[in-house]
Structures are given as C-alpha cells and as structure tokens.
C-alpha cells in the first residue's frame, strides 16, 4: 500500500492525501511545480520517472491513513 507521504521532498509543501502530487516507483514525493519545473519529471534520488500519485478515497483513509513521516531533501532539488 502506498504511504501517501505528507510533503514535497524539495520545498516541504504540505501534500494532503487528496493533493495533486508526483511520485517515483520508490514513493519519493514531490509537488507538481517542483516535479515539473525543477526536476523535469525525473526523480533526483533514483532517476526514475515521476508520475501522478493516486488518491486514496476519503472513506478508506480512516483504516488506511496517510503517512505522517516527512522527508525533506532540498539539496537534491537545487536548480
């Protein structure tokens, strides 16, 4: 099951479960502006493609909550 991480690894913007976000196959998580403008759709950690993060239906979040563990690596997102 996806973690649904709570923030962008580049800019630390909050990304609630329903937010438009991008992830790689390792679940590195980024906001759309960072993913598209700074990273050109490529994960700075693994080199993989960044794709739209699926949204978990609200009624499923109670039993399967999103992660609260923040990952912030601004050094990997330098322009």
C-alpha contacts under 8 A as a table, 3 or more apart, distances in Angstrom:
res1	aa1	res2	aa2	distance
2	X	27	X	7.51
3	X	27	X	7.61
3	X	66	X	5.83
3	X	67	X	5.35
4	X	17	X	6.19
4	X	66	X	5.02
4	X	67	X	5.74
5	X	15	X	7.44
5	X	17	X	7.99
5	X	27	X	7.97
5	X	29	X	6.62
5	X	66	X	6.56
5	X	67	X	5.15
5	X	68	X	6.71
5	X	69	X	6.74
5	X	70	X	6.76
5	X	71	X	7.92
6	X	14	X	5.87
6	X	15	X	4.97
6	X	16	X	5.75
6	X	17	X	7.35
6	X	66	X	7.32
6	X	67	X	6.33
6	X	68	X	5.94
6	X	69	X	6.99
6	X	70	X	6.14
7	X	12	X	5.36
7	X	13	X	5.35
7	X	14	X	4.44
7	X	15	X	4.76
7	X	16	X	7.63
7	X	29	X	7.03
7	X	30	X	7.14
7	X	31	X	7.75
7	X	70	X	6.15
7	X	71	X	7.11
7	X	72	X	7.84
8	X	11	X	5.73
8	X	12	X	4.70
8	X	13	X	5.27
8	X	14	X	6.67
8	X	15	X	6.73
8	X	29	X	5.58
8	X	30	X	4.17
8	X	31	X	5.31
8	X	71	X	7.61
8	X	72	X	7.08
9	X	12	X	5.69
9	X	28	X	7.30
9	X	29	X	6.05
9	X	30	X	5.70
9	X	71	X	5.57
9	X	72	X	4.33
9	X	73	X	5.34
9	X	74	X	6.61
10	X	30	X	6.69
10	X	34	X	6.76
10	X	72	X	6.31
10	X	73	X	5.84
10	X	74	X	4.60
10	X	75	X	7.84
10	X	76	X	7.28
10	X	77	X	5.49
11	X	34	X	7.53
11	X	72	X	7.52
11	X	74	X	6.50
12	X	72	X	6.08
13	X	31	X	7.18
15	X	18	X	7.75
15	X	19	X	5.44
15	X	20	X	7.64
15	X	21	X	7.01
15	X	31	X	7.20
16	X	19	X	5.30
17	X	55	X	6.31
17	X	56	X	6.74
17	X	66	X	6.49
18	X	55	X	5.61
18	X	56	X	7.25
19	X	55	X	7.75
20	X	31	X	7.09
20	X	32	X	6.83
20	X	52	X	7.22
20	X	53	X	7.09
21	X	29	X	6.92
21	X	30	X	5.84
21	X	31	X	4.85
21	X	32	X	5.62
21	X	52	X	5.94
21	X	53	X	5.43
22	X	29	X	5.77
22	X	30	X	5.20
22	X	31	X	6.17
22	X	32	X	6.26
22	X	35	X	6.61
22	X	50	X	5.55
22	X	51	X	5.09
22	X	52	X	4.59
22	X	53	X	5.14
23	X	26	X	7.62
23	X	27	X	5.12
23	X	28	X	5.34
23	X	29	X	4.61
23	X	30	X	6.39
23	X	50	X	5.09
23	X	51	X	5.49
23	X	52	X	6.40
23	X	53	X	5.63
24	X	27	X	5.09
24	X	28	X	5.55
24	X	29	X	7.13
24	X	43	X	6.40
24	X	48	X	5.96
24	X	49	X	5.79
24	X	50	X	4.73
24	X	51	X	6.37
25	X	28	X	7.59
25	X	48	X	7.07
25	X	49	X	7.80
25	X	50	X	8.00
28	X	43	X	7.37
28	X	45	X	7.72
30	X	34	X	6.33
30	X	35	X	5.76
31	X	34	X	5.55
31	X	35	X	6.07
32	X	35	X	5.02
32	X	36	X	5.91
33	X	36	X	5.36
33	X	37	X	5.49
33	X	38	X	7.32
34	X	37	X	5.38
34	X	38	X	4.93
34	X	39	X	6.21
35	X	38	X	6.09
35	X	39	X	5.00
35	X	40	X	6.13
35	X	41	X	5.33
35	X	42	X	7.32
35	X	43	X	7.91
35	X	50	X	7.06
36	X	39	X	5.76
36	X	40	X	4.70
36	X	41	X	5.35
37	X	40	X	5.79
38	X	77	X	6.79
38	X	78	X	7.56
38	X	79	X	5.99
39	X	42	X	5.56
39	X	43	X	6.85
39	X	44	X	7.08
39	X	77	X	6.98
41	X	49	X	5.96
41	X	50	X	5.05
41	X	51	X	7.65
42	X	47	X	5.68
42	X	48	X	5.63
42	X	49	X	4.90
42	X	50	X	5.59
43	X	46	X	5.75
43	X	47	X	4.88
43	X	48	X	5.25
43	X	49	X	6.19
43	X	50	X	6.08
44	X	47	X	5.71
44	X	76	X	5.90
44	X	77	X	6.79
45	X	76	X	7.21
56	X	60	X	6.66
56	X	61	X	6.82
57	X	60	X	5.43
57	X	61	X	6.78
58	X	61	X	5.33
58	X	62	X	7.68
59	X	62	X	6.50
60	X	63	X	5.93
60	X	64	X	5.92
60	X	65	X	7.71
61	X	64	X	4.71
61	X	65	X	4.50
61	X	66	X	6.86
62	X	65	X	5.73
73	X	76	X	5.83
73	X	77	X	7.34
74	X	77	X	5.26
74	X	78	X	6.78
75	X	78	X	5.80
